[in-house]
């Protein structure tokens, strides 16, 4: 296989988008008492900022854990925090880490916490579901929920209508087909078909599709075959607008072109903001030059010295202005190039109509058509 299997990244992504399905599948007793009228809060970034302040060795874990805040149906403002860890093969100290996480979450949010470790690899550490520390009659014992993908039954998973049954099945197939690319290829085709045919919502099917595509890594020739057979799954036109529609569209573009459109636009806006800041600094520097020159004229005795200071300030102002213009030009070119590429790729690769591209890019029809004419994709 070409690369290490990205278990953590793909699990975290699909849990973020399908959190309620995740809870229903893995913690059904909790699912029944959640108040779904209150939106879930995903707090892992805030959580890990606390870890960084207390323990530098946990900085590398920022991309692997989930911390979800849910409201319970108990006629109070009672909230519960769900801590989720996706653990691969290197997990010998998982029990101790889970206890450390529990302590940090408790310090920041209180003790209404449940934790779950999903073991995604074919090996599981001996101390996999509790942390015990005892010395001369004193000690602690911290227990947490676990789920071992390797022990699951394919038949049981296929019988479930929860999308996470297919997620687990994809992970299980990766474990069971290690070193057997052809067998994994056949499983991957089958699971992609199940994601499309099963009774899932369009959003569930799309996120399952990406999970299977990116988790079940194959040699390049077999990946090309998968792409040919499943390119129609990326068609977003029939999808109704929901709160996840933009996420799905961006996910399609990221999968096709290797870059997030929203991230590229965000970076462009940042560059433009920096250019405006540089321009303001240049204007402020010019004002300082004017004040310095005026002061030099008024103070005859110090005129020579202050004139020199004004000249230095002027040179700095001109340099700042030059940098501001260069930054502004670069930001404009980057923004224009990003927009053109987005329009061309959306039209050419994703098959979006011109009105869809107008809505996506927030540009005028004339602007979109102008780009497509320049690219010789439509007639003027």
C-alpha positions in Angstrom: 0.0 0.0 0.0 1.1 3.6 -0.7 0.6 5.3 2.6 -0.2 4.7 6.2 -4.0 4.2 6.7 -5.4 7.6 7.9 -7.8 6.1 10.5 -7.8 9.0 13.0 -8.4 11.7 10.4 -11.3 9.9 8.6 -13.0 8.8 11.9 -12.8 12.3 13.3 -14.2 13.9 10.2 -17.2 11.6 9.9 -18.0 11.8 13.6 -18.0 15.6 13.3 -20.6 15.5 10.5 -22.7 12.6 11.7 -22.4 12.9 15.5 -25.9 11.9 16.3 -25.7 8.7 14.3 -22.4 8.0 16.0 -23.9 8.3 19.5 -26.9 6.2 18.4 -24.6 3.4 17.2 -22.0 3.3 20.0 -23.8 4.7 23.0 -27.5 4.0 22.4 -28.6 4.4 26.1 -27.2 8.0 26.0 -28.8 8.7 22.6 -32.3 8.1 24.0 -32.0 10.9 26.6 -30.3 13.6 24.5 -32.2 16.9 23.8 -31.6 17.2 20.0 -33.2 20.6 19.9 -29.9 22.0 21.3 -27.1 21.8 18.8 -24.1 19.8 19.7 -20.8 21.6 20.5 -17.5 20.2 19.2 -14.9 21.4 21.8 -11.8 19.5 20.9 -9.8 22.5 19.8 -10.6 24.3 23.1 -9.9 21.1 25.0 -6.4 20.7 23.4 -5.5 24.3 24.1 -5.9 23.4 27.8 -3.7 20.3 27.3 -1.0 22.4 25.6 -0.9 24.7 28.6 -0.5 21.8 31.0 1.4 19.1 29.1 3.5 19.8 26.0 3.7 16.1 25.0 0.0 16.1 24.1 0.3 18.7 21.3 0.6 16.1 18.7 -2.8 14.6 19.7 -4.8 17.7 18.5 -6.0 15.9 15.4 -7.1 12.6 16.9 -9.6 13.2 19.7 -13.2 14.4 19.8 -15.0 16.2 22.7 -18.7 16.8 22.1 -21.0 18.7 24.5 -24.7 17.5 24.5 -27.8 18.6 26.3 -29.8 16.0 28.2 -33.6 15.7 28.6 -33.8 16.2 32.3 -35.7 19.5 32.7 -32.5 21.2 33.7 -29.5 22.8 32.0 -27.6 19.6 32.5 -24.9 18.9 29.9 -22.8 15.9 29.2 -19.3 15.8 27.7 -18.5 12.9 25.4 -14.8 12.3 24.9 -13.8 10.0 22.0 -10.4 8.6 21.2 -9.5 6.7 18.0 -6.6 4.4 18.8 -4.5 2.5 16.3 -1.7 0.1 16.9 0.6 2.3 19.0 -1.6 2.5 22.1 0.3 1.0 25.0 -0.3 4.1 27.2 -3.9 4.7 26.2 -5.3 4.0 29.6 -3.1 6.6 31.3 -3.8 9.1 28.6 -7.5 8.6 29.0 -7.2 9.3 32.7 -5.2 12.5 32.0 -7.8 13.6 29.5 -10.6 13.0 32.0 -8.8 15.1 34.6 -8.3 18.0 32.2 -11.9 17.9 31.0 -13.2 17.7 34.6 -11.1 20.7 35.6 -12.5 22.8 32.8 -16.1 21.6 32.4 -17.1 19.5 35.4 -17.5 15.8 36.0 -20.4 14.9 33.7 -18.2 13.0 31.3 -18.4 9.7 29.4 -15.5 8.4 27.4 -15.1 5.9 24.5 -12.0 4.5 22.9 -12.5 2.9 19.5 -9.7 0.5 18.7 -9.2 0.7 14.9 -6.3 -1.7 14.5 -5.9 -5.5 14.8 -4.0 -5.2 18.1 -5.4 -3.9 21.4 -3.3 -3.2 24.5 -3.7 -5.4 27.6 -4.9 -2.5 29.7 -7.4 -1.3 27.3 -10.5 -0.3 29.3 -9.4 1.1 32.6 -6.6 2.9 34.3 -5.5 1.7 37.7 -2.9 3.3 40.0 -2.4 2.0 43.6 0.3 2.5 46.2 0.1 1.0 49.7 -3.7 0.9 50.0 -4.3 4.2 48.2 -5.1 4.7 44.5 -7.5 5.4 41.7 -9.4 3.4 39.1 -10.8 5.1 36.0 -13.0 3.0 33.7 -14.0 4.0 30.1 -16.0 2.5 27.3 -14.3 0.7 24.5 -15.2 -0.7 21.1 -12.9 -3.1 19.2 -13.4 -3.0 15.5 -11.5 -6.3 15.0 -14.1 -8.3 17.0 -17.2 -7.2 15.1 -19.2 -9.4 12.9 -19.7 -8.6 9.2 -23.1 -10.0 9.2 -24.3 -8.0 12.2 -22.9 -4.8 10.7 -24.6 -5.4 7.4 -27.9 -5.9 9.2 -27.8 -2.5 10.8 -29.2 0.6 9.1 -27.0 3.0 11.0 -24.3 4.6 8.8 -21.6 3.8 11.4 -22.1 0.1 10.8 -20.7 0.7 7.3 -17.9 2.9 8.8 -16.9 0.0 11.2 -17.2 -2.5 8.3 -14.9 -0.4 6.2 -12.4 -0.3 9.0 -12.8 -4.0 9.6 -12.1 -4.7 6.0 -8.9 -2.7 6.1 -7.8 -4.8 9.1 -8.7 -8.1 7.4 -7.2 -7.3 4.0 -3.8 -6.1 5.1 -1.3 -7.1 2.4 -4.1 -8.3 0.0 -4.8 -5.4 -2.4 -7.1 -7.3 -4.7 -9.4 -8.5 -1.9 -9.5 -4.9 -0.4 -10.4 -3.6 -3.9 -13.4 -6.0 -4.1 -14.5 -4.9 -0.6 -14.1 -1.3 -1.4 -16.3 -1.6 -4.5 -18.9 -3.4 -2.5 -19.0 -0.9 0.3 -19.2 2.1 -2.1 -22.2 0.4 -3.7 -23.8 -0.2 -0.2 -23.3 3.5 0.7 -25.2 4.4 -2.5 -27.9 1.8 -2.4 -28.7 1.6 1.3 -31.5 3.7 2.9 -29.2 6.6 3.9 -29.9 10.3 3.5 -27.9 12.0 0.8 -25.6 13.6 3.4 -25.0 10.3 5.1 -24.2 8.6 1.8 -21.8 11.3 0.7 -19.8 11.3 3.9 -19.7 7.5 3.9 -18.5 7.6 0.3 -15.6 9.8 1.3 -14.8 7.7 4.3 -14.6 4.5 2.3 -12.6 6.1 -0.5 -10.0 7.6 1.7 -9.7 4.9 4.4 -9.4 1.9 2.2 -6.2 2.9 0.4 -5.2 0.8 -2.6 -2.3 0.8 -5.1 -2.6 3.5 -7.7 -3.8 1.3 -10.5 -6.7 -0.1 -8.4 -7.5 3.4 -7.1 -7.8 4.6 -10.7 -10.3 1.8 -11.4 -12.3 2.8 -8.3 -12.4 6.4 -9.4 -13.6 5.4 -12.9 -16.4 3.2 -11.5 -17.5 5.7 -8.8 -17.1 9.1 -10.4 -20.9 9.5 -10.6 -21.2 9.3 -6.8 -19.7 12.8 -6.6 -22.6 14.3 -8.5 -24.0 16.9 -6.1 -26.8 18.3 -8.3 -29.7 16.3 -6.8 -28.8 17.1 -3.2 -31.2 19.3 -1.4 -29.8 22.3 0.5 -29.1 21.6 4.1 -26.8 23.0 6.8 -24.1 20.5 5.6 -24.5 21.3 1.8 -21.5 23.7 1.7 -19.4 21.2 3.7 -20.2 18.4 1.2 -19.5 20.6 -1.8 -16.2 21.7 -0.3 -15.4 18.0 0.5 -16.1 17.1 -3.1 -13.7 19.8 -4.4 -11.1 18.9 -1.8 -11.3 15.2 -2.9 -11.0 16.1 -6.6 -8.4 18.8 -6.5 -6.6 18.3 -3.2 -7.4 21.7 -1.8 -10.3 23.2 0.2 -12.0 26.0 -1.7 -13.1 27.6 1.5 -9.6 27.4 3.0 -8.2 29.0 -0.2 -10.7 31.8 -0.1 -10.0 32.3 3.6 -6.2 32.6 2.9 -7.0 35.1 0.1 -9.1 37.2 2.4 -6.2 37.1 5.0 -3.8 38.3 2.3 -6.1 41.1 1.4 -6.5 42.1 5.0 -2.7 42.2 5.4 -2.4 44.4 2.3 -4.9 46.9 3.7 -3.0 46.9 7.0 0.2 47.6 5.2 -1.4 50.5 3.3 -2.6 52.0 6.5 0.8 51.7 8.0 2.2 53.5 4.9 -0.3 56.3 5.3 0.5 56.6 9.0 4.2 56.7 8.1 3.6 59.6 5.6 1.7 61.5 8.3 4.7 61.1 10.6 7.0 62.4 7.8 4.8 65.5 7.4 4.8 66.2 11.1 8.6 65.8 11.2 9.1 68.2 8.3 6.8 70.8 9.9 8.6 70.5 13.2 12.0 70.8 11.4 10.9 74.1 9.8 9.7 75.5 13.1 12.8 74.6 15.0 15.7 76.3 13.3 18.3 75.2 15.7 17.5 71.6 15.2 16.5 71.9 11.5 19.4 69.9 10.1 19.1 67.0 12.6 15.3 66.8 12.2 15.5 67.0 8.4 17.7 64.0 8.4 15.2 62.1 10.6 12.5 63.1 8.2 14.4 61.8 5.2 14.9 58.5 7.0 11.2 58.3 7.9 10.3 59.1 4.2 12.5 56.3 3.0 10.8 53.9 5.4 7.4 55.2 4.3 8.2 54.7 0.6 9.4 51.2 1.4 6.3 50.4 3.3 4.1 51.8 0.5 6.0 49.7 -2.0 5.5 46.6 0.1 1.8 47.5 0.5 1.3 47.8 -3.2 3.2 44.6 -3.9 1.1 42.8 -1.2 -2.1 44.2 -2.6 -1.2 43.2 -6.2 -0.3 39.7 -5.0 -3.5 39.4 -3.1 -5.6 40.5 -6.1 -3.8 38.1 -8.4 -4.2 35.3 -6.0 -7.9 36.0 -5.5 -8.4 36.3 -9.2 -6.6 33.0 -9.9 -8.4 31.2 -7.1 -11.8 32.4 -8.5 -10.9 31.5 -12.1 -9.7 28.0 -11.1 -12.9 27.5 -9.0 -15.2 28.5 -11.8 -13.3 26.4 -14.5 -13.0 23.3 -12.3 -16.6 23.5 -11.1 -17.8 23.8 -14.7 -15.4 21.4 -16.3 -14.7 18.7 -13.6 -17.9 18.8 -11.4 -20.4 19.6 -14.2 -22.0 22.5 -12.3 -24.2 24.9 -14.3 -23.5 28.6 -14.6 -26.2 29.5 -12.1 -24.8 27.0 -9.6 -21.3 28.4 -10.0 -22.7 32.0 -9.6 -24.3 30.9 -6.3 -21.2 29.1 -5.1 -18.7 31.9 -5.9 -21.0 34.8 -5.2 -20.0 36.3 -8.6 -22.1 37.8 -11.3 -23.2 35.8 -14.3 -21.2 38.1 -16.5 -18.0 37.4 -14.5 -18.6 33.6 -14.6 -19.3 33.6 -18.3 -16.3 35.8 -19.0 -14.0 33.3 -17.3 -15.5 30.3 -19.1 -15.2 32.2 -22.5 -11.5 33.0 -21.7 -11.0 29.3 -21.0 -12.7 28.4 -24.3 -15.3 26.3 -22.4 -18.3 28.2 -23.8 -19.0 30.5 -26.8 -19.2 34.2 -26.3 
